């Protein structure tokens, strides 16, 4: 295989990884919505990340990554923000919102990932890139407000606000993970991040005396949520970032909103309103602009 073929193959894998990650992450709201109705969001977050960490332990054990002190500190930051704080806020928001709205608002992770990439890595977009980000943000704003400006801003759906806050934290965490993934294998990163975050959450559950009220029929859904919705989707997303960069990988991940809406309609019988349809259209158009016109240098996995 020549160098040109290697590059093309790498890019194709990067795109495919991001799309599959979008499908898997799109199912999180649909799988999680019935669970959070009876399981405390803090307890669910702890279990989800502990299972995700254990899932990647066998593959992580086969890697020989040397972890420096700086890298370990970054892993701690990633675990606290992305595997502890963000999931608690996300599941609490999901509990107070609909699966369809949550799936749409999860698109905010794309915008915040890109914005933090601009701030932290000093990456720059072409003018059309900024237009695309604005369009995606507009879709998020549309879902959050539902164009209801008659009441005070404090009467906005607090669940939607919490979901947006969680995506902001995950956007920051994605950029931290990008730095870490240059130093250690992705399997090792996810294992350590998920286990540290899960242990912190579990300790909090015990300290607060939150009851372990999980029904046996919920176990399969929780395992699917942990392994596919979080562990594998994160693994594919980080691989995509290494191959095609933060902007393109994050933009493709935004397709999770479309899949999330479809899953919510099919499995939870949720309805979709005109504002959601408009929001989807605006977001997809923004993604199209980002994908078509933003010419970034691809990050090739050596």
N, C-alpha and C positions, 0 to 999 in steps of 0.2 A: 504493500500500500504506500503510494507516494504522499508527500507532505500535504498537497492540496486535497487529496481524498480524505486524509486523516482529519483535516480541519472541517471539511464538509460533514463528515460522519459525526464529529464531535458536536457540531452545531445542531444537527438533526436530533441527536440524543438529548441535547439541552432543551430544545423546543418540546420534544415528546415528553420529557420528564416533567416540565412545567405544566403541560396540559393534563397529564395523569394526576399530578399533585392537585390541580384545580378541581378535578372530578372528585377526588377523595376528600379534599377539604370542604367541598360543596356539600357533602353528606353530613358534616359535623352538626349543623343546626337541626337537621331532621332526626338524626340519631339521638342527639342530646336533649331535645325539647321534652320528650316524654319522661326522660330520666330525672331532669331537674325539678319536675313537679313533685317528686317525693324524696329525692336525695339532695342533701345540702350541697351547694355549689363548691364549698371548700373541700368537703370530703370527696366529691366527684373529681375535682382537680387533682387531689393527692393520688387517688387510685389510677387515674388516667396516665399521669406522668410516671408513676412507679412501674406500671405495666409497660409503658413505652421504653423506659430505661432497661428493664429486664429483657424485653424483646431484642434489643440491640447488644446485650451483653455477650452472647456467643461470638458474633462477628467482631465486636470491639476487642475481644480477648485475642483474636488472631492478628491484630495490628501491632505494630511496634513503634508507635508514635512517642517521641520524647517530649514531655510537657515541661516547659520552662515556668518559672515563677510568674512571669508576666502573663503567659497564656492561661495559667491556672486561675489567676485573678480575673481575667476576662470571662472564663468559664463560670466563675462564681457570680459575676455580674449578670451573665446571660441566664443562669439558673434562677436567680432571684427575680429578674424582670420578666423573662419569657416563659419560664416554667413554674413560676409561683404566683407572682402578682397578676400578670395578664390573664391567665386562665380563670382565676377566681372572679375577676371583674367580668370576663366574658360570659361565664356560665350564669353569674348573677343577672347580667343583662339579658341573656337568653331566657331566663326564667320569667322576666318581666316584660318580654317582647314576644313577637311571633317568630317562628322559624324562617318565614319568608323575608321579613324585614332584617333579621339578623344575618341571613345569607347575603343580602344586598349590602348591608353596612360593613360586613367583613371585607368588602372591597377597599375600605379605608386603609387596610394594611399595605396595599399597593402604593397609595399616595404617600403615606408616611415613610415607607421604605425608601422611596425615591427622594423625598424631601430630606431625610436624614443622610442619604447618600450625597446629596448636594452640600449639606452642611459639614458632614464629617470628612468626606473624601474630596471635597471641593470639585466634584464632578459638575459638568455644565451641560444643559440641554440647549438644543436649538429652539428658536421661538415657538415652533409648532409643538415642541415637547411641553412647554409651559401651558400652551392652550389645552393640550391633552390632559394634563394634570388638573387644570381648572374644570374641565368637563367632568372628570371622574369625581372631583370634590362636589360639583354641583349635583350629581346624582345622589351622593351621600346626603347632602343638605336637603334634597327633595324628600328622601325617605324619612329623615329625622323630623322635619317640620310638618310634612304632609300639606305644605302651603297654608297652614292655619296660623295666621298672624293676628287674629282677633284677641288672643289671650296672651298672658305674660309668657316670656321665654322660660320661666321656671315651671310652667305647666307642660313642657315638652315631655314626651315619654322618657322617663329616666332610664328605662331598660335600653333604649336606643343610644342614649348618651353614654352609658356604661360600655356598650359594645364598641362604640367609636373610641373611647378611652383605651380599651384593651387593644384595639388595632394599632393605636398610636404607640403603645408600649412594644407590641410585637414588631412594628416597623423599625424601632430603635434596635431591638434585639436582633433582627435580621442582619443589620449592618455589623453588629458585634460578632455575629456568627461568621460573617464573611471574613473577618480578620482571623478568627480562630481557625477556620477551615483551611487557611493557608499554612498552618503550623501542624495540625494533627488530622488524622483520618476522620471523615464525617461520622462514621459509625461510633467512634470513640467520643466525639463531640456530643452527639445526641445521647449516648449512654450516660455520660457524666452529668450533662445538663439536666436530663430528665430525672435521674436518680437523686441528685442534690435537691432539685426543686421539689420532687415528690416527698422526700424525707422532711424537708422544711414544712411543707404543707401538712403532712401527717402529724408532725410534732405539734403544729398549731391546732389541729383537730382534737388531739388528745388533751392539750392544755385547756382548750375551751369546753371540753366535755361534750363535743358534738356526737350524737349517737350514730352508730354504724347501721342505720336502718336501710339496708339494701336487700331487695327481694331477689330470690333465686332466678326468677324469670328475666331480671334486668342484667344478669351477669354477661350473657352473650352480647348484648348491645353495648355494654361498657367495654368489653374486650375489643369488639369491632371498632368502637370509637377510638380507643387507645392506639391500637395497632395500625389501622388504616387511616383514620381521620387525623391523627397527630404524628405518630412515629414514621410511617412510610411516606406520608405526604411531605413532612419536613425533610426527610432524607432526599427525596426526589427534587424538592425545591432548592435545597442547598447545592445539589449536584448541578442543577440548571444554572444557578448563579455562577458557579465556577466555569461553566462552559459559554454562557451567552451574556453574563453580566446582570447586575441588579435590576436595571430598568426593564429590559426585555423579559426577564424571568418573572418579575413582579407584575408586569402588565399582563402576561399570559395567565398568571395565577388569579387575576381578577375575573377570569371566566368562571371561577368557583361560584360567583353570585348567580350566574345563569343556571348552573347545575343545581345550586341550592334551591332556587325557586322551583325548578322542575321537580326535585325530590319532595319538597314541601307540599306541592299540589297533588302529587301522585300518592304519597304515603300518609300525609297528615290531613289531606282533604282541605288544606287552607286555600282561601280564595286570593285572587290577585286583583288589585285595583288599577285604575288608570295611571295614578302617580307612579306605581311600581313599574308599570310597562314603560312609561316615559323615562324613569330612572334607569332601567335596564338599557334602553335605547341610547341614552346619553352616555352611559358608562362604556358600552360597547363601541360607540363611535370614538370616544376618547382613547380607548385601547387600540382601535384601528389606526388612529393618527400616530400614537406612540410607536406602534409596531412598524408602520409603513415608512414613516419619515425620520424617526430618530436613529441616525446612523452612529452607533457607538462601536468602539473597538471591542471585539469579542475577547473574553478571557478564556484562553485555551488551556485545558487541563493537560499538563505535561505527563 
